[in-house]
Structure formats: C-alpha cells, structure tokens
Amino acid sequence: MAVIKTIDLVGVSTESWRDAAAKALDEASKTLRNVEGFDVLETSAQVRDNEIAEYHTHVRIRFRIER
C-alpha cells in the first residue's frame, strides 16, 4: 500500500512565478526523497515603487512515503 504525503512551500524569485516554483521544488528536493509532483495553489507578488519586486508561488509538493 502506498502513502503520499504533501507539504506546502512558497518559493520566492525576482525573475518569475515559474522560477519561484522551481526554487521551492529545488529546496524540497534537498531533504525529501520520492518527490512525485506538485500543484501550484496560488501566485502573488510583492510590489515596491509600483513594480514587481518579488514573485511568490505557493506549491503543494507530493512525495511517496517509504516503509
């Protein structure tokens, strides 16, 4: 029987929402094994001086639990 666990992370980038998602996945992969995928739950941005300063991407990462 397989069990999938999820964690939520928010990646941050000055380049794009896609880059922010990639950064979240990269960080999760440093400590998690068996990452199977992720869902993008939300995107947002921080604005400074009427320009986007940071892109934020909220992701839910799925990974299979090992026995």
Backbone hydrogen bonds, N-H to C=O, Kabsch-Sander energy under -0.5 kcal/mol:
donor,donor_aa,acceptor,acceptor_aa,energy
5,K,63,F,-3.1
7,I,61,I,-1.7
9,L,59,V,-2.5
11,G,9,L,-0.5
11,G,57,T,-2.5
13,S,55,Y,-2.1
20,A,16,S,-1.8
21,A,17,W,-2.2
22,A,18,R,-2.3
23,K,19,D,-2.2
24,A,20,A,-1.8
25,L,21,A,-2.3
26,D,22,A,-2.6
27,E,23,K,-2.2
28,A,24,A,-2.3
29,S,25,L,-2.3
30,K,26,D,-0.6
30,K,27,E,-1.0
31,T,28,A,-1.4
32,L,28,A,-2.1
36,E,62,R,-2.9
37,G,62,R,-1.2
39,D,60,R,-2.0
41,L,39,D,-0.7
41,L,58,H,-2.9
42,E,58,H,-1.4
44,S,56,H,-2.5
46,Q,54,E,-2.4
48,R,51,E,-2.6
51,E,48,R,-1.3
53,A,46,Q,-3.2
54,E,46,Q,-1.4
55,Y,13,S,-3.7
56,H,44,S,-3.1
57,T,11,G,-2.1
58,H,42,E,-2.9
59,V,9,L,-3.0
59,V,57,T,-0.6
60,R,39,D,-2.5
61,I,7,I,-2.8
61,I,59,V,-0.6
62,R,37,G,-3.2
63,F,5,K,-2.5
64,R,34,N,-1.9
65,I,3,V,-3.0
